[in-house]
Amino acid sequence: MQDVWSIMGRLLCAKYLACVVGLVFGALGVFVYSVEVFATHENDHRFFVEGHITDSNGHGISNAKVFVRAEVLESGVTAFSDQSGAYSALLHLHDVDAGKAITVVAFGMTEHITADFDPQDKETERKAIVNFVHAVSSAKDSNPAFASRAYLIWGIVVLVIGILFGVVSRKLARRRKT
């Protein structure tokens, strides 16, 4: 038991205090606050623009950027598609905004829709669906695993460069000592 307290005492000395505080906050961030928390508005203030982004073959395009802006808002909302190509953007619209114009942009293609909902209905989810089909070059379609291999290759290159940097810097440090 004495060894545990001596180790704890050494860890808490000023030299290691920053490390201990960092570990505590890191653990709190990972274990306690890892649940996704976000604020949403009441149903009568939410308007979702949802849809899918697919290639010309009908396959979903992941990580595609979609920009959605209502004419009554000063700024728009940027959403990204998931692995299946689905996206969802949340706009804060009030009852008086029914019928207002909404612009949806993806891959340079623009769709204009209206915020079509009944202001008296406070229960039904308010949303519009906008799908995009993006023509992708045949070279990319012919080899869908290319992107995965490229990330693997670049990862290995960065790893090798990091190891070489560590080895060279250590040798230089030893030369400076002698």
Sequence and secondary structure as in RCSB ss.txt:
>XXXX:A:sequence
MQDVWSIMGRLLCAKYLACVVGLVFGALGVFVYSVEVFATHENDHRFFVEGHITDSNGHGISNAKVFVRAEVLES
GVTAFSDQSGAYSALLHLHDVDAGKAITVVAFGMTEHITADFDPQDKETERKAIVNFVHAVSSAKDSNPAFASRA
YLIWGIVVLVIGILFGVVSRKLARRRKT
>XXXX:A:secstr
 HHHHHHHHHHTSHHHHHHHHHHHHHHIIIIIS S       GGGEEEEEEEEEETTS B TT EEEEEETTSSS
 EEEE  TTSEEEEEEE  GGGTT EEEEEETTEEEEEE    TT SSS  EEE  EEE   HHHHH TTHHHHH
HHHHHHHHHHHHHHHHHHHHHHHHHHH 
